Amino acid sequence: MSGTLVINLAYAIAAVLFIVGLKMLSSPASARKGNLVSSVAMLIAVVVTLLDQQIIDYRWIALGLLIGTVIGVAAARMVAMTSMPEMVALFNGFGGLASLLVGWAALFTPNTTFILITIALSILIGGVTFTGSVVAWAKLSETISGRPFLFGGQRVFNGLLLAAIVASTVLFCMEADPELSRWLYVVVALSFLLGVMVVIPIGGADMPVVISLLNSYSGLAACAAGFAINNMILIVAGALVGASGIILTQIMCKAMNRSLANVLFSGFGAVGGPAEKLEGEVRAISHEDAYYILEAASCVVIVPGYGMAVAQAQHTVKELQELLEGNGAEVVYAIHPVAGRMPGHMNVLLAEADVSYDLLLEMDEINPRMENFDVAIVIGANDVVNPAARESKGSPIYGMPIINVDQARTVFVLKRSMASGFAGIDNPLFFKENTRMLFGDAKDSISQLIRQFK
């Protein structure tokens, strides 16, 4: 059996494992195994590629492996769970930059017009992904303001920018000596600028959608780079990442009752009429009184949000769940698709605390049952439980599907203060007759409830 045939067979096995792993990732119960299967597929792809006879010098590969290992280990050990969305955004960006460099390197091999087009696409999409992800990281980390940056004629400017990129790409492909073409540098520079211009007008509240979209872009860039260097496994893996990213983006847009075009071009808060002024009385509750209500409850739903990540309260929440169950109560978790600051943020946190997957219920499952819950405990969530989405036509989130916690018999809202959430809008839930505010750090508040039970 020839070496080329062995390599292609191994690539085919890796491609099948990628597909199987991606399918398993669609369910929380099989997600960990799916991640393992996908990791094995990537290991096969990397090892087989390193054994390819076309590689003539391993020194740069070894150096890159060493640097990547150091950075990866440091990131895994040092990055807090609250910073995970920012890290994911940067990973997307570096994936796009890698595809850009792979496409650029392909220029120095014999190529055809088709190969030049795929090289230009890998450079263009990779550049947009890199700078767009850096802007997303800056907004999520609050290095820059999370508010939409809009100016007059912005769409016209972006349209002219895109036209300039297309023209530069055509001129690049027509060059007799493309690896020395000045138009290549123009395409790189304009793609970097386009990435900034695409993400800068998007508000911080839409960043979960942007992260999944940029993830799709990084996959498409890798797919184009795969065509540029004629590597089957890179084409397959890139196509899978691109397709899954688009599907996830559409799911999240549906969860926000907004189109992708609205997310990309409107700027959060730029739609809708003036928001209604909130009036009413906020009712605070002590930990002792909250305990007495929970002690008598037979059915409790916990709604986690970004505040739970900030307080690192997931393990404490799991302990409270076990005490409630020991007291005879049914306890489940309500998970909104865009809770937190990246797709699946709450699922990751709760999985870290070993919360059973069977207890994680999606919005469509939990809302029909909400009236039957004695207590709904909202931990740091704000926008995904905001009844203004149903009641206030002037709200920027009007029409967005939410978790209807206000329909439970009693609602406990754990917050540090009355400050608005990431979207920057007020929440009438805090003024409802059945809502009680439990102010303070979420982890400390839950710990005090646990002490009452014990």
N, C-alpha and C positions, 0 to 999 in steps of 0.2 A: 504494500500500500504506500503510495507516494506521500511525501511530507505535506504537500498542498491539500491533498484529500483528507489527511488526518486533521489538519488545522480547520478546514471547513466543516468537518463532522463535529469537532469539538465546539465550534461556533454555533452549529445548529442545536446541539444539546444545551448550550448556554442560553440560546434564544428561547427554547421551550421552557427552560427553568425560569427565565425572566417572566414569561407569560403566566406560568403557574403561580409564581410568587406574587405577581401583581394581582391576580385573581384572589389569592388568599388574603391580601391586604385589605380587601373590600369589607371584611368582617372583623370586628374586634376580637372575636374568639380565636381566629386563625391568623391574626396580624403578625404575631411574633414569629410563628413558623414561616409565614410568607416572607418576612424580612430575612430569615435565615436562608430560605431557598434562594432568594434573590442574591444574597451575599455569596453563596456557593457558585451561582451562575457567574457573578462578576469575577470570583477567584479563578474559575476555569478560563474565562475570557482573557484575563490578565496573564496567567501563566502560559497559555497557548501563544499569546501574542509575543511574550518575551522569548519563547522558544523558536519563533519565526526566524528563518535563515536570512531574512532581509535586514535584520538588525546586525550591524557590524561593530558597534561600540556601545558597551553597557555602562560606561562611566557616568554619563549625564543622567541615565536612567537611575543608577544607584544614588546619585546625588539628589535627584528629585524625590526618590522614595524616602531618603533619610529626612529631607526637609519636610515633606508632607506628613511623615509619621510624627515628627516632633510637634508640628502645628496641630495635628489631629488629636494627639494625646493631651496636649495642653488645653485645647478647646473643650474636650470632653470633661476634663477634670475641673476647669476653672469657670466655665460659663454657667451662670445660674439659670434655673428653669424660667425665670422671668425674662431672661435675655435670649431664650431659645428662638423666638420669632426673628429677632435681628440676625442671629447666627444663620438661620435657614435662608434669610434674604441674601446674606453674603455668600453662602454656599452656591445659591443659584447664580449669583454674579460671577463667581470664580469659574463655575462650569461654563458660562457663556464666554468668558475670557479665554479659557482653555480651547474651546472650539474655534475661536477667532485665530489663535496662534497655530492650531493644527491646520486650518485652512490656509493661513499665510505660508506655512512650511511646505504645503503641497504645491506651491508655485514653482518650487525648485526641482520638480520632477516633470517628465514629459506630460503634456496635457492637451486636451482638445477644447473646443468651444464650450461643450457641455460641462467639462470639468472646471473651466474658468467661471462659468455661471454658478456652479455649486460652491466654488471657493468664495465668490463674492457674497453669496447668501450666508455662508457660515461666518464670514467677517461681519456682515451687516447685522444679522440676528444676534451674534455673539456680542457685538459692541453695544447694541441696544439693551441686551440682557444685563451686561456688566454695569453700565452707568445707571440704568433704571433700578437695579438691585441696590446699588450704593445709595441712591436717593431714598429707596424704601427703607433701608437700614437706618439712615439718618432720621427719617420721620418716626420710625418705631422707637428708636433710642432717644428721641426728642433732642437730638443734636441740632436739628432744625425744626421749625414749627410744623406740626402735623396738619395745619390748615391748608386748604387748597390754594395754590398760587395761580391766580387767573389774571389775564390782562387783555385789553382790547386787541382784536385781530389775532388772537392766539391760534385759532384753527387755520386761519389763512397762512400764518407763519409756518405752522407744522406742515401744511399742504405743500408750500413752496420748498420746505426742507426735504420732504419726501421726494418731490420732483427732482431736486438737485442730486439726491442720492441715486435715483434711477438713471439720470443722465451721466453721472460720474461712473456708475457701474457699467453702462454701455460703452463708454469711452475706454474704461479699463479693459474690458473684454476684447476691444478692437485693437489694442496695442500689439505691435509685433513682438515686443519683449516685455510681457506683463509683469515679471518679477521686479523690473526696474521702473515700472510705471509710476509717475507722480499721482495718477488718478487713484491708485491703491491707497495712498495716504489720505487723499480727500475722502474716500469712502469710509475709512476708519474714523477719521475725525468727525464726519457728519453722522455716522452711526452712534458715536459717543454722545453727540449733542442731542440726537433724536431720543435716546434713552432717557436723558434728563427731562426733555420736553414732554415725553409721554407720561412720566410718573409725577412730575412736580405739580400738576393741577389736580391731583387726586388727594382727597382728604385722608387723614389718619384712620378714620373709622372704616375706610374701604381697603385698608392695607391687607387684611386676610385674603381678599379677592386678588389683589395685585400680586401677592406672594405666589399664589397658585398659578396665576397667569405667567409670571416670570419663570416659574418652574417649567411651564409648557414651552416658553421661548427657549430655555436652555436645552430642552430636549430636541427642538427643531434645529437649533444651531448644531448640536451633536450629529443629528441625522444628516444635515448638509455636509458637515465635515467628513462623515463616513463615506458619502458619495465622492467627495474630493480625493480621498486617499484609497477609495475602493475597498473599504473594510465592512464586511457584511454585519458583524456583530454590533458595530457602532451605529450602523443604519437602523438595525432592529431596536436596539436599546433606546436610541434617540427618538424613534417614532413612537415607542411605547410611552416614554416620559412625556412627549409632546401631546399625545392623545389623552393620556390620563390627566394631565394638567388642565387641558381644555374641558374635559368632563367635570372635573372638580370645580373649575371656575364657574361653569354653568349651574352646578348644584348650589353653589354659594350665592350666585346672583338670584336664583329662584328663592333661596331662603331670605333674601333681602327684598324680594319683590321688585327687583330692578333689572334692567337689561345691561349687558356688558357695555354697550355704547354709552349708556347713562353713567356708569361707573367711570369710564375712561374720559369722557368729555364734559360732564356736567359739573363735577366738583361737589362733594357732599355738602348739603346745606344750601346749595344754589338753586334748589327746586322747592316748590311749595310756597304757600303764602306765609304771612307773619304768624309766628307761634303764639298760642294763647298764653296769657299770664296766669301762672298757677297761684291759687289761693287756697287756704285751708290750714288745718292744725296738724302739726307733726307730733305723733305720740311715741315718746321714748318708753322703753321698758327695761327693768332691771334684770340681771342674770337670774336672780332668785325667782321672779315672777315668770320669766321665760321657761325656767326649769319646770315649774308646776304645770304649765300648759303642755310642755313636751311629755311630761310624766304621765299625763292623762290621755295623750294622743295614741290612736291605734293605727294611723296611716300618715306617713311623713314623706314629703318629697324635698330633695335638696337640689338647688339650682346653682351650680358653681360658675364663677366668672373670673375675669382677670385678677380681681382682688384676692381670690384664693391663691393664685400663683404668687402675687406680691408678698402675701403673708406666709407663704410656704405652709399652708394649713391643711394640705391634702391628707397627711397621716393623722392629724388630729380629727379631721372630719370622719375618717374611717373608724377611729376609736369611738366617736359619738354614735356613728351608725351601729356599731356592735352593741353599745349600751342600750340604744333604743330597741334593737331587735331582742336583746335579752329581757327587756321590759314588756315584750309582747307586741311591739309595733312593727308594721311593714314599712321598710325604708327603700326608696328608689331614688335614682338621680335623673334629672331632666337635662338633656344636652342639646343646646342650640347649635346649628351648623357653624355659626360665625361667633360663638362665644370665645373670648380670648383674642389673641392678636395673630393667630395663624391657624390654618385648617387643622382640626383635631387636637387643639391645644389642651382642652379639658380632658379628653380621653387619655392623652399622654400622662397628665398629672395624676389622674385617678388610677391608671395602670401602675404607676410608680408606687402607689400606696396599696397595691394588690386588691383594689375594689373589683368585685366580680363583674365580668362583662355583662352578665344577665341582668344586672341592676341598672345598666345605663340605657335609658329610654330616650328615643328621639322625640322631637317636638310633636310630630303627628300622632305618636303613641300616647303621649302624656296628656295632651290638652283635653281629649274627651273625658278623661278621668279626673281632671283637676278639681271639680266641685266636690269630689268624694274625699279629698285629702283634708285631714284635720289641721295640719300645719305645712306651710311651704317655707323653707329656709333658703333665702337668697344670699349667697356669699360672694359679694364683690361683683355681681352681675348688675348691669344697669340698662343698657340699651336693648338687650334681648328680652327684657321683661317689662318694657315701657308700654303701658296701655295707651299712650298717645298714638301708637301705631294703629289702634282700632278706633280711637275716639276723636282725635284732633286732626282735621283736614289740613290745618296750617303747619303741622309738624313735618320736618324733613323726612321722618321715617314712616309717615302715614302709608298704610297698606303693607308694611313689612310684617310677615308672619312672626309672631312672638310666642313665648311661653306664657300662658295666661295665668300667672301665679295669683293675680288679684281675685280669681274666682275660688281660691281655696278658702276654708273657713277662717284661718288666721295666717298672716304672712309675717315672718320675721325677716327684716332686711339688715344684714350685717355690713356696716360701712364705717369708715373713719369719720366722715363728715357728710354734710348735705351737698357736697360738690357733685357736679354733673359727671357723666361717664366720658368715655373716649370720644364719642360723637359730639360732645359739648352741648347737649340739650337736656332740659329739665325733665324730671320724671314724676308724673302725677301719682304714681303708685305710692309714693311716700306719704301722701295726704289721704289715702283711702281709709275708710272707717275700720277695716279689718287689718290694717298694717301697723306693725309695731317696729320701731327703729331700735336696734341694738348697736349703739355706737362704740367704736374702739377698734383695735387691731383684731382681725378675724380670728387668728390663731389664739390670741389671748381670750377672746370672748368664748370661743368654743371650749377652750381649756377650763374656763370657769364653769360652764355648763356641765362638763365632764365631772368636775369636782363635786358639783351638787348631786349628780347621780350616784357617785361613789360614797 
